[in-house]
Amino acid sequence: MTATESKSTCRSNTVGTSITFVGSGGGGGRGPTSIQGEQEPFIPGLAAQGRLLPEQAVAHASAVLEQHRARFMAQPGVIGVGVGASDKAEGEAAIVIYVDRTSVTKPQFTDSLEGLMVRVVYTDPFIAF
């Protein structure tokens, strides 16, 4: 996986197992991209939202995430975890935890974990197609 790729895991309510997504994070401003034979739509402005992270930072964050993934995913309301950009420091990786915004349970997390920022994103439930 390169520094511009991201990896996320979410829980599937349908089958009750984890699903891992690996991708380049969107059209990148160059038009549609192909992921496993399917077209990803070009979304104007999406490229500006993407941040490049040093490969070493992504590798470190991925290793930390793998050590804690099961604990995060066991929390009620958590629907996915991944590695992304820190919203506090440019060029730094962060652990991103996706929480179902409609969930009654709002899990609490520390602001950092093993030197990495922890970013909580409240979102609608993921739907697998």
Residue pairs with C-beta under 8 A, 6 or more apart in sequence:
1 7
1 22
1 58
1 62
2 55
3 52
3 53
3 54
3 55
3 57
3 58
4 24
4 25
4 50
4 52
4 53
5 22
5 23
5 24
5 25
6 21
6 22
6 23
6 24
6 25
6 82
6 83
6 84
7 20
7 21
7 22
7 62
7 82
7 83
8 20
8 21
8 80
8 81
8 82
8 83
8 96
8 98
9 18
9 19
9 20
9 21
9 69
9 73
9 80
9 81
9 82
10 18
10 19
10 21
10 79
10 80
10 98
10 126
11 17
11 18
11 19
11 73
11 78
11 79
11 80
12 18
12 19
12 128
13 125
14 128
18 73
19 128
23 35
23 40
24 33
24 35
25 50
26 33
26 40
26 43
26 46
26 47
26 49
26 50
27 33
27 40
27 41
27 42
27 43
27 46
27 47
28 46
28 47
28 50
29 42
29 46
29 47
29 48
30 42
30 47
31 42
32 39
32 40
32 41
32 42
33 39
33 40
34 40
51 85
51 90
51 91
52 91
53 85
53 91
53 92
53 93
54 91
57 91
57 92
57 93
58 83
58 93
60 93
60 116
61 83
61 93
61 94
61 95
61 116
62 83
64 95
64 113
64 114
64 116
65 81
65 82
65 83
65 95
68 95
68 113
69 81
72 78
72 81
72 97
72 109
73 81
75 107
76 103
76 105
76 107
77 99
77 100
77 103
77 104
77 105
77 106
77 107
78 97
78 98
78 99
78 100
78 107
79 98
79 99
79 100
79 123
79 125
79 126
80 97
80 98
80 126
81 95
81 96
81 97
81 98
82 95
82 96
82 98
83 93
83 94
83 95
83 96
84 93
84 94
84 96
84 119
85 92
85 93
85 94
86 92
86 93
86 94
86 116
86 117
86 119
87 94
87 117
87 119
88 94
88 117
89 117
92 116
92 117
93 116
94 116
94 117
94 118
94 119
95 113
95 116
95 117
95 118
95 119
96 119
96 120
96 121
97 109
97 118
97 119
97 120
97 121
98 121
98 123
98 126
99 106
99 107
99 120
99 121
99 122
99 123
100 122
100 123
100 124
100 125
101 122
101 123
101 124
102 124
102 125
109 118
109 120
110 118
111 117
111 118
112 118
